[in-house]
Amino acid sequence: MKYIAIGIIIIASVLSLFNLTHVDMNHPFEGDSIVALITILAACCAIVLMLILIQSKRIEEKVKNKK
């Protein structure tokens, strides 16, 4: 499960970097730039969710080892 989460984090990072190149800095909220910004935001959300999942699995393992 940990390797899948890390893989998703890597894919989301690459996707956000790729879409960062498609943002027109002069007009960031027009045309294809808005689609790129939305995709960057979605990728960042996916990264945060996967980091939360990894932390929850670590906590779950610590609780199991205490019993």
C-alpha positions in Angstrom: 0.0 0.0 0.0 2.9 2.3 0.8 4.5 1.8 -2.6 1.2 2.6 -4.4 0.8 5.8 -2.4 4.4 6.8 -3.2 3.7 6.0 -6.9 0.6 8.2 -6.9 2.6 11.0 -5.2 5.3 10.8 -7.9 2.7 10.8 -10.7 0.8 13.7 -9.3 4.1 15.7 -8.9 5.1 15.0 -12.5 1.6 16.0 -13.6 1.6 19.2 -11.7 5.0 20.2 -13.1 3.9 19.4 -16.6 0.8 21.5 -16.2 2.9 24.3 -14.7 4.5 24.7 -18.1 1.1 25.3 -19.7 0.1 28.2 -17.5 0.3 31.6 -19.3 1.7 33.9 -16.6 0.3 37.0 -18.3 -3.3 35.6 -18.3 -3.4 32.8 -15.8 -7.2 32.6 -15.6 -8.0 32.5 -19.3 -8.2 29.6 -21.8 -6.0 26.6 -21.3 -4.3 28.2 -18.3 -7.3 27.7 -16.1 -7.5 24.0 -17.0 -3.8 23.7 -16.1 -4.3 25.5 -12.8 -7.3 23.3 -11.9 -5.2 20.2 -12.7 -2.3 21.5 -10.5 -4.7 22.0 -7.7 -6.2 18.5 -8.1 -2.6 17.0 -8.1 -1.8 18.9 -5.0 -4.9 17.5 -3.3 -4.0 14.0 -4.3 -0.5 14.5 -2.8 -1.9 15.7 0.5 -4.4 12.8 0.6 -1.6 10.2 0.0 0.5 11.8 2.7 -2.4 11.6 5.1 -2.9 7.9 4.1 0.8 7.1 4.8 0.7 8.8 8.2 -2.5 7.0 9.2 -0.9 3.7 8.3 2.1 4.5 10.4 -0.2 5.4 13.4 -2.1 2.2 12.8 1.1 0.1 13.0 2.2 1.8 16.2 -1.2 1.2 17.8 -1.1 -2.5 16.8 2.4 -2.9 18.2 1.4 -1.5 21.6 -1.2 -4.2 22.2 
